[in-house]
Amino acid sequence: MRVAVINDTRSTHHFGCMLVMENLMRLLSDQDVDVVWTWPVSVDWRRHKRRILNMPAVDAIIINGEGTIHHNDSRRFSQALIDMVDFAADTLKVPCYLLNATLHKNTAAAYQSLGRARAIYVRDRGSLKELQEFGGLTGAYVPDLTFASNVSHSRDRSECDRTLVIDSAVKEDSRFLEAYASDNGFDFRSMVVARPSNARFLRSPRPWVKNVIKWLKSDRKLATDAGSYIRYLQDYGMVITGRYHTVTMCLKNRIPFVALESNTPKVRYLLTDVLGEAGRSLTVSDVTSGIPERLRSFSEKELEAITLFTADAEVAIESMIADICNDISRGAQGRYEY
């Protein structure tokens, strides 16, 4: 069985995105699937259609949605993933499976196109509600791929009272978090490791220069594997972050945290799915005023919820990949059974 994966996020050197792809590639391999080619994130495939058509033939397209598919009317790469569903159906003539997606405030036309996917798996119930109520489509909820079983990243965590601050995908929040860490004497770190390849000079000269400078000054010494980042998080007793995937890693590894919301409600969606409420999602004003002591550790109720959620998530993720692969092997005939 041969597939292609669209939105390969490994080139970002973002620890969460790399873990998603690590887990996805391993799970597909476990099903004896050959990923014969991938298409990288932040490269608009629509400008390279001839190259896509010259890629080796595949039995199916798998789109890694991540946090990309939102506000498609104003976001080019969101629309590109949506357009790939149509392209797979009309031109490549192969089934297309969207997984690991957050969906938020897309147009009716976007959902019409997404409806042509063979299956849609979203990573939070908030996205499933939008898919069903606004899009009128059928799909299934399966937690983010960072929750997949991965024994290579598990270890016992030592008790520690140090606080770590992690950046945000929202630039103004990231600046606040870095200043907050400096003012309070906390360690600060970005979830993205600087590498020259993180940006392209001709398209984004300033980010490229900043990446190169940071790489030369410090980040070339940093490992880029997700396991190294998880082990780093485990050395802290409290994490303050604006990154969705830092939250997933903290939950899976039982590291107390609070989080600023990202560019969609995905953090609040996640916390509600796991804990039943989003009390660990704070505003900048909340953090400035002082983090409540009760949030500096997990309650017994929270730990029970996290244990149940992570166990169920591991099973659901493996089942999702197996169901997709079985559907492809049967020729993607009839109605897809979630």
N, C-alpha and C positions, 0 to 999 in steps of 0.2 A: 504494500500500500504506500502510495507516494502523495505527499501533501506539500503545500507551500504555506508559510506563515507570514502574514502581513502585519506590519507594525512591530518589527523586531527592535526592542528597546535597549539591547545590550550596548549599542554605540553611545548611549548617553552617559555611561559611567555613573549612573544613578543606582545606588545599592538596591533599592526596592524594585526598580524595573529590571535589573539584572537577575534578581532572585525570581521574579515572575518568569522570565525566559528560561532560567536554569530549571525550574520546576516543570514548566511546560515541555521543554525538550526531553527531559528525563521521563515524564509520564507518557509522552508519545512513543519514545523508544521502548518503554516497557510493553507497549501494545504492538511492537514490531512495525512501527510506522517509520518510514524513511522521509525525513524533512529534506527535500532535494534542493530547495532554495527558500530564502527569506527576503522580505523587503524591509529596509530600515526605516525607523521612525524619522520624521522630519525631512523625508525626501518625498516630494509629491510625485507619486507614480504616474499621474495623469500626464506629466511632461515627458514620460519615458515609456509610452505605450508599446512602441516597437521593441524596446528591450524586454518588456514583460512578455510579449508574444513570442520572443525568441528564447525564453526560459524553457528548461525541460518540462515536458508535459507532466501534469499531476492529476490525481484523482479527486482532489478537493482543495479548497482554499479555507484556511483558518485565520480569522482576524482576531488579534489580541487587542481588545477595545481599551483596556486600562481606563484612565480618566480623560480620554481624548474626545469622546463623542458628546459634546455639549455646545449649545449656542452655535449650531452649525451654520446659521445664516451669516455669521461674522467671523468664523474660524475656518481657515482654508484646510487645515489638516483633519479637522473633524469631518468636513464635507468629503475629503478624499477617501476616508475610510467608508463612508456611506456609499460613495460612488463605486467603490470596489465591489460591493454587493451586486450592483447592476452589471458591472463589467464581467464578473464571474458568470452571471446568468446569461447575458446576451452574447458575449464574445468568447469567453473561455469555455462556456458550456459545461461547467462543473459546479457541484454544490458548494455553497459557502456557509461556514459556521462562524457566528460571532460569539465570542466568549470573553469573560473577565471584564465586562463593560460597566461603566457608570454612564447613565443616560440622563441628560438634564436640559430642559428648555430647547429642544430641537423643533424644527418646523414639521408641519403635517406632511410635506413632501418628503422629508427625511425619513419619517416612519413608514411612508409608502414604499420607499426603496428598501429599508431595513426588513420590511415584511417579506421580501423576496429571499431572504436568507433561509437556509434549510432549518437552522435552529438558532435561537438567541438565548444566551446565558448572561444574566446581569449579576453584579457582585454585591448588590444591596437591595433590600425590599423597596426602598424609595424609588429606585430605577424601575423595578418591576411594576410598581404602581403607575408610573408615568407611561411605561410601555403599554400597559393594559387600558388605562383610562384615556390617555391622550392619543396614543398610537392605535388603540384598538387591536393590539397584537398579542399573540401567545408567546410566552417565554418561560424561563425558569430562573430561580434565584439560587446561585451557588457562590459562596464567599470567594474573596480575592485569592488568586493563586499563591500568594505568599503564605497562606495558611496550609498549603499542601504539606504532607508529611515529608520531612527532610532530616534524616538522622545525622547527617554530616554537620548540621548547625546546632545540635543540641548539646548542652553541657550544664552542670550545676552552677548556679549564680551565687556569688559571695555577697554577704550583707555589706552595704556601704551607704553612707549618708551624703555622698557627694551629689551635686546637681549638674546635669548636662543640658545645654541648650542647643537645639538643632534648628537649622534655617527653615525657610518657607518657600514655596513656589510663587507666592505673592511678594513682589519686590519690596513694597513698603513694610510688610510684616517682617520680612527677613532683616531689613535694616533695624527695625525695632528690636527684634530678638537679639541681634548681635550687640546692640547698645545695652540692652537689658543685661546680657551676660557680663559685659565689661563692667557695668556699674555695680553689679553684685558679686563680682569675683568668681563667676561660674565659667566652666569650660564651654567653648562654643565650637561647633563644627557644622560644615555643610554636608548634606546627604549626597551631594554630587562631587566626585573626585575630578579635579581639573585635569584635562588632557587637551592637547592642541586640536585633536579631532572632534572635540565637543561642539565646535562651531566651525563654519566655513568662512574664510576671510572675505571672499567676494560678496557673500550674502550678508554677513554680519561682522564687519571689521572690528568694531569695538569689543563685542563679546569674545572674539577670537584672540585679540591682544590680551584681554584680561585673563583668559584661560591660560595662555602661554606664560604670562608673568606669574600667575599663581602656581602653575605646574613647576616652573623653574625654581620658585622660592620655597615651596613646601610640598606640593601634592605629588611630585614624582616619586617621593619616598613612601607614599601610601599604597597599600594593596587595593585592588578594585573588586575583589571577590566579596559577595554578600556576607559570607561567614565571618570575615574580619570585622565588618561593621557590627554584626550582631554581638560578637564577643566584646567589642568596644562598648556597646550599650549596656551589656551585662555588668560592667564595672561601676555602674552608677546606681544610686538609690532612687533618683528622681530624674525624669526627662521632661523638658518643656520644648514643644515642637510645633511647627506649622506644616509638617509633612505627613501625608496620609500613610505612606508605607512605614514611616517610623512608628506610627500608632499601631499598625498591624503587627510589627515586630515586637513592640513592647507588650502587646496583648498576648501574643503567642509565647513570649518568654517571661511573662509575669513581672514586668518592670513597671512600677508606678509612673504615671505620666499625666500631663494635661496638654491640651492641643488647641491651637488657633485653627479656625476653619480655613479651608483652602478656597480655590476659585469656583467650587460648587459645594453643595451641602454634603459631600461624600464622607467627611469625618463624622458629622452628626448622624448620617445614615448608618455608618458602621457601628458607632457606639450604641445606637438604639437597637441594632440587630444583636449585638453581643450582650449588652448590659441591661437593655430594656429602657434606658434613658441616656441623655447626652450631657450629663452633669460635668464630665471631664472636658467638654468643649468650652473654652473660655474666650472672652474678647480681650483685646489689648488692654482695655481699661481694667478688666478683672485681674489680669496678670500684674499690672502696675500697682493695683491696690493691695496685692498680696494674695498668694495662693493659699486657700484654706487648708489647715492642717489635716483635715479628714481626707484630702486628696493625695497626701504624700505617702499613703500606703493603700493597699487594696483591702476592702472589707471582706469578711468571709462570704457574704452574698456575692460580691463581685468575683471572687476567686472560683466559686462554684459555677457561676455563669460562664466564665472564661474557659474553665475546664470542659464543660459540656459543649460549648460552642466550637472550640478547637477540635475536639474529637469528632463531632458531627461534620465539621468542615473538611477534615481530611478524607472522610468516607465519601462525602458529596463530590469533592473535586475528582477523586479517582473514578467514581461512577460516571461523572460527566465525560471525562476523556474516553472511558471505555464505551459509553453509549454512542459518542460521536464516531469513534473508530468502527464500531459494529455497524452503524448506519452506512458509513462509507463502503465497508466491505460488502454490504448487501445491495449496493448500487443506488443508495439514497432513493428508494422507491416507496410510494405510499406516504402516509402521514407520519411525520416524525413523532416518536413517542418519548416524552420527557420522563 
